[in-house]
Structures are given as structure tokens and as C-alpha cells.
Amino acid sequence: MRAGWIEQRDVGAVVALLALGVAVFGTGCAGSSGVAARPTPQAPKTSASLPPSPSPIPGQFQDGCDKPDPSIRSITFSASDGQMLVGALFGTGHVGVILAHQSDGGACRWVPFARILAQHGYMALPFYFRGYGPSIAPVKEHTDLDLVGAAAELRRQGATRVVLIGASLGGAAVLVAGKQIPSASVIISVSAPAVFGDLDAATAAQTLDVPVLFLASKQDQPFGGDAQTLFAERHRPGDRIVLYPGYLHGIDLVEGPMGAQVRALMLSFIRSHTGS
């Protein structure tokens, strides 16, 4: 029954009251008819009624995924094909760590781990792939070229060895880009798909000569299965795979309930293969 309407069974009573000149009001409380008007239903919230998300600021790294943080040292640099990219530098050191984001989460999601890396004496560079956030571009392809540019920027900043870490999309991209970065010493791939758009991680992984740590959740399919396949097809000394229970994907695995274990393993893997 719509708000303000009167049920059929009360029509007779209403007619009698009207004949006596009694006004019947049904505006949210019970009148002399004994009929209470039903409250007007609230319209569901839609994307049109919600406040809009802040737009990315070109050239400005964004922490929290929605707002600029003036305490973060934003930098711009070029991919190997000249595309302008935006990142942020944390810490100093001769070992630089690139942090590559997933498609549904910006580089800002890597900021907490970047701070941890800096505390352990590493230089960390989370950055936005082309077409994401403030790295404005018409397409979201060729992310391996973005990683090559990020490695060049770390070398320019003083790093002599480079570690590549990526989640989901980023996890596939680091596997593809690894062969193109001579200074790459370690790769950590979190929840990487075997293929993502123009990235064929399955083929690229078999050509890598550096140790790779594969991380994923067992029930996060197909990514858990892809991690097992990528690991099994490599047969390289120094490689390792760890599958965690549950469904957490990508950066959520790094930040989730088992995050402390995941982060400690990542740091240990870096130390064991860089000596730093």
C-alpha cells in the first residue's frame, strides 16, 4: 500500500465521517478512523546522490587513494617510451624497491609497506601505472615499460640493485618487465594472473634468471592456481612459493590478518638475495 492511501476495508468508515463533516487526517499518526499512514519510504542512495570522488591531481602522488598528502615526496619520471608517470620516494639506500599496484587499487595502497622498507634501509618507489590516478594517459597498456622507467629512476636516485614487487596486475607486470631490467635482483609477485591484457606473465616467468617469490591465497582462484603453475614451470634455484588460506587478493593479502607474516617473509626474501 502506498504512503497516505487508506485500505479498502476502511472506506465505509471514512464515508460516514465525511458525512458528519469530520476531517480525517492521515499524516503520520492515527486519527479518529484508527488508520495510521505508513511512512514514506526513503529513496535508496545511488551513485548520483553520493559525493563525487576527488579527481586525480596530475603530477601529485595521492596517499589514502583520495587525497594529496604533503608529507609524501612526489616525483615524476618517464617510462622507457617517454610516458610521464607519478610516484613517491621513501627512504634511501643502494637497494631500490619498486612497488607496482593492482588494477583496482592505486599505488597509495603500497605506502604503508614503502614506509616499512624505508625503515629497513631500502629506497622504495610506489608509482601509478599509465592511465591510473595522476599518471594521466589514454591507455592502460605497456605497464612493463613503466617498470623499466621506474628502475631507471631508482638508479638515477642512487640505487645499484632493484627489487620488483607487484600485486595482481602489478604482479604480472613485474614478471614481464624483469628480463628488461638488468639491475633487477629479486622479484616478488603477489596474486599474479598468468595473463593480464597485453602481459603474458606465464611465458615471461620462464625466462627470468633472478629468484622469484610467488604469494597468493589458496581460495583466491584462478590466482592461487596461476601462482602454482608459474612456480612449477620455472624450476629455478632460489624461487619460493607460499599459499595462504583464504580468499585475500593482492594488496589485501599484504595488509590483511596475515599481513605481518607476509611482510616479514617479503623482507626476509629481499635480504637473502640482496645481502642488504
C-alpha positions in Angstrom: 0.0 0.0 0.0 1.4 3.4 -0.9 2.0 6.0 1.8 -1.1 8.2 2.5 -3.5 5.7 0.9 -6.4 4.2 3.0 -7.1 0.5 2.9 -10.3 -0.7 1.2 -11.8 -2.1 4.3 -11.9 1.4 6.0 -13.7 3.1 3.1 -17.2 2.8 4.8 -16.0 4.4 8.0 -14.4 7.2 6.2 -17.5 8.0 4.2 -19.6 8.1 7.4 -17.1 10.5 9.0 -17.1 12.8 6.0 -20.9 12.9 6.0 -20.7 14.3 9.6 -18.2 16.9 8.5 -15.3 15.4 10.3 -12.0 15.9 8.6 -9.8 12.9 8.5 -6.0 13.5 8.6 -3.6 10.7 7.9 -0.2 12.4 8.0 1.9 10.1 10.1 -0.3 9.4 13.2 -3.6 7.5 13.9 -6.7 9.7 13.5 -10.3 9.1 14.7 -10.6 6.5 11.9 -7.9 4.4 13.6 -5.8 4.3 10.4 -2.2 5.3 10.6 -0.5 6.5 7.4 2.6 4.4 6.5 5.9 6.4 6.5 7.2 7.5 3.1 9.9 5.1 2.1 13.4 6.6 1.7 14.9 6.6 -1.8 17.9 4.3 -2.0 21.3 6.0 -2.3 22.7 5.9 -5.7 26.0 7.0 -7.2 24.3 10.2 -8.3 23.3 11.0 -4.7 26.8 10.2 -3.2 29.5 12.9 -3.0 31.9 12.5 -6.0 35.4 11.1 -5.5 38.1 13.7 -5.8 39.7 13.8 -9.2 43.4 12.8 -9.5 45.8 15.7 -9.5 48.3 15.4 -12.4 51.8 15.2 -11.0 50.7 14.7 -7.4 51.1 11.3 -5.7 48.0 10.7 -3.6 48.0 8.9 -0.3 44.8 7.3 1.1 43.8 6.9 -2.6 41.7 10.0 -2.5 43.6 13.0 -1.1 47.1 14.6 -1.5 49.5 14.1 1.4 52.0 17.0 1.5 54.4 14.8 3.7 54.9 12.5 0.7 57.8 13.3 -1.7 56.0 13.1 -5.0 58.2 12.7 -8.1 57.6 12.4 -11.8 59.6 10.3 -14.2 59.3 8.8 -17.6 58.6 5.3 -18.7 61.1 3.8 -21.2 58.8 5.1 -24.1 58.6 8.6 -22.7 55.2 8.3 -20.9 55.0 10.6 -17.9 54.4 8.7 -14.6 53.9 9.8 -11.0 55.4 8.1 -7.9 56.7 8.8 -4.5 60.1 8.2 -2.9 60.6 6.8 0.5 64.0 6.2 2.3 67.5 5.9 0.9 69.8 3.1 0.1 71.7 1.2 -2.6 68.8 -1.3 -3.0 65.7 0.2 -4.5 62.3 -1.4 -4.3 59.6 -0.8 -6.9 56.0 -1.3 -5.7 53.6 -2.0 -8.6 49.8 -1.6 -7.9 46.9 -3.8 -8.9 44.2 -2.6 -11.3 41.6 -1.9 -8.6 43.8 -0.2 -6.1 46.2 2.7 -6.5 49.8 3.0 -5.7 48.8 4.6 -2.4 47.9 1.2 -1.1 51.6 0.4 -1.1 52.5 3.4 1.1 52.5 1.6 4.5 54.9 -1.1 3.2 57.0 1.6 1.5 57.5 3.2 4.9 58.5 -0.2 6.4 61.0 -0.7 3.6 62.5 2.8 4.3 62.8 1.9 8.0 64.8 -1.2 6.9 67.3 0.8 4.9 65.8 0.5 1.4 64.7 3.1 -1.1 61.1 2.5 -2.1 59.2 3.7 -5.1 55.4 3.1 -5.3 54.1 4.6 -8.5 51.0 4.8 -10.7 50.9 2.9 -14.0 50.0 4.9 -17.0 46.3 5.5 -17.2 45.8 5.2 -13.4 45.4 8.0 -10.9 47.7 11.0 -11.6 49.7 9.2 -14.3 47.3 10.5 -17.0 47.4 8.5 -20.3 44.8 7.5 -22.9 45.6 3.7 -22.5 46.4 1.3 -19.7 48.8 -0.9 -21.6 52.6 -1.3 -21.8 52.9 -1.4 -18.0 56.2 -3.3 -18.3 57.7 -0.2 -19.9 56.5 1.8 -16.9 58.5 -0.6 -14.7 61.6 -0.2 -16.8 61.3 3.6 -16.4 60.8 3.2 -12.6 64.0 1.1 -12.4 65.9 3.8 -14.3 64.6 6.4 -11.9 65.8 4.4 -8.9 69.2 4.1 -10.4 69.2 7.9 -11.0 68.4 8.3 -7.3 71.4 6.2 -6.3 70.2 2.6 -6.2 72.5 0.0 -7.7 70.2 -3.0 -7.3 66.5 -3.2 -7.9 63.7 -5.3 -6.4 60.4 -5.6 -8.2 57.2 -6.2 -6.2 53.8 -6.2 -7.7 50.2 -7.2 -6.8 47.8 -8.7 -9.3 48.2 -6.6 -12.4 51.5 -5.4 -10.9 52.4 -9.0 -10.1 52.1 -9.9 -13.7 53.9 -6.8 -14.9 57.0 -7.4 -12.7 57.4 -10.8 -14.2 57.2 -9.4 -17.7 59.5 -6.5 -17.0 62.1 -8.4 -15.1 64.1 -9.5 -18.1 64.2 -5.9 -19.4 65.8 -4.6 -16.2 69.5 -5.7 -15.9 69.8 -4.4 -12.3 66.8 -6.5 -11.1 67.9 -8.8 -8.3 64.7 -10.1 -6.8 61.0 -10.3 -7.9 58.1 -10.8 -5.6 54.8 -11.5 -7.4 51.6 -11.3 -5.3 48.3 -12.9 -6.7 49.6 -12.5 -10.3 47.4 -13.8 -13.2 49.2 -15.9 -15.8 47.9 -13.4 -18.4 46.6 -9.9 -18.0 45.7 -7.9 -21.1 48.9 -7.5 -23.1 51.0 -9.1 -20.3 51.9 -12.7 -20.8 53.4 -13.5 -17.4 53.4 -17.2 -17.9 55.8 -17.0 -20.8 57.9 -14.3 -19.3 58.4 -16.0 -16.0 60.1 -18.9 -17.6 62.9 -16.7 -19.0 63.8 -14.9 -15.7 67.2 -15.6 -14.2 66.5 -13.9 -10.8 64.9 -15.5 -7.8 61.1 -15.1 -7.6 58.8 -15.3 -4.6 55.2 -16.2 -5.5 52.5 -15.3 -3.0 48.8 -16.0 -3.2 45.7 -17.2 -1.3 44.6 -20.8 -1.9 41.0 -20.0 -2.4 41.6 -16.9 -4.5 41.1 -18.5 -7.9 42.4 -18.6 -10.5 45.2 -16.6 -9.0 46.2 -19.3 -6.5 46.4 -21.9 -9.2 48.3 -19.5 -11.5 50.9 -19.0 -8.8 51.4 -22.7 -8.5 51.7 -23.1 -12.3 54.1 -20.2 -12.7 56.3 -21.6 -9.9 56.2 -25.2 -11.1 57.2 -24.2 -14.7 60.3 -22.3 -13.7 62.5 -24.8 -11.9 64.9 -22.1 -10.7 67.0 -22.3 -7.6 66.1 -19.6 -5.0 62.5 -19.5 -6.0 59.8 -19.9 -3.4 56.0 -20.1 -3.3 53.8 -19.6 -0.3 50.0 -20.1 -0.4 47.9 -18.7 2.4 44.5 -20.0 3.4 41.5 -17.8 2.5 40.5 -15.5 -0.4 42.5 -12.4 0.1 43.8 -11.0 -3.1 46.8 -8.8 -4.0 47.5 -5.9 -1.6 44.7 -7.2 0.7 46.9 -10.2 1.4 49.8 -7.9 2.4 47.6 -5.8 4.6 45.2 -8.4 6.0 45.1 -10.6 9.1 48.3 -12.5 8.0 49.9 -9.3 6.7 52.6 -9.3 9.4 53.7 -12.7 8.3 53.6 -11.8 4.6 55.6 -8.6 5.1 58.2 -10.4 7.2 58.6 -13.0 4.5 59.0 -10.4 1.8 61.7 -8.6 3.8 63.5 -11.8 4.5 63.4 -12.8 0.8 64.8 -9.4 -0.2 67.6 -9.6 2.4 68.6 -13.2 1.5 69.1 -12.3 -2.2 70.5 -8.8 -2.0 72.6 -9.1 1.1 71.1 -5.9 2.5 
